[in-house]
Amino acid sequence: MKKLFFPIPFIVLLFIAAKSDKPAYRIFNAKGHPMDYEDLLKAAKNADIILFGEVHTNPICHWLELELTKDLYDIKKNNLVLAAEMFERDNQLLLNEYMSKMIRKKDFEAEAKLWKNYKTDYAPIVDFASEKGLKFIASNVPRRYAAIVNAKGFEGLDSINAIERTLVATLPIKFNPDLECYRKMKEMMGDSPGHNSDNISKAQALKDATMAQYILANGYDPYTVLHFNGSYHSDDHQGILYYINEINKKTDIALKVITISTVEQDTIEDLSKENLGKGDFILCIPSGMTKTQ
């Protein structure tokens, strides 16, 4: 067989072209080694639960979330379940009605408590789920209950009734103030007039625990749950994943959970040291990327 010969100047030009490219994102593993999207998809298709941690205003996150949803659907079909922080538990009925095509899109959007970037960032995923008849879980605690905890601590939930308790994680909430994600939040927020940093961390834990509980309600074989949440809720394998592990201790089922963390860096050729280990996969995006809000 005749061997191909490329002159050195040609190889140099290829190298320069690659270095001068401006990729919109790169994917790394926890140790900072470059990975491909196919590596991520392979891990996701073998997982019971995928926690996709996003930067809420980053369009690359939302595009990749939709692509991953479509590709997992091609593999899992109706064994794929979607879930999202962006929908609160008291929106579940509306989601069910829209997924089953009982109500019109405009009625769903008029009545649901939607984030202001819903139409650009989340509607494509919700509409895809409705088109394919997928189950979509509203996983987050209603914000009014998080506000109660923020003001009064977990004791503030003692007064809610039996129906209201179905919208939050099972009480009492186990809380570990030494968990790094809550400790950092307390340090970052600090105490100020009208605010208690312990309660702010507890309100975050209430959200994490509620999301974990409703993910687990739908995340056992043969189903795979793809959950969308802000990265802080699952970074460093804490937050939601901490509560998934705590709840799942009561079973003898070994769950395969993978986490995706999104970070923004000035340059994305390499993963910064401070971003190592944030997730099983780290989606690294230029910090200059256009925002959606």
Summary of the structure (lengths in Angstrom):
residues: 293
radius of gyration: 21.0
end to end distance: 56.9
largest distance: 81.4
contacts: 904
relative contact order: 0.20
helix: 49%
strand: 17%
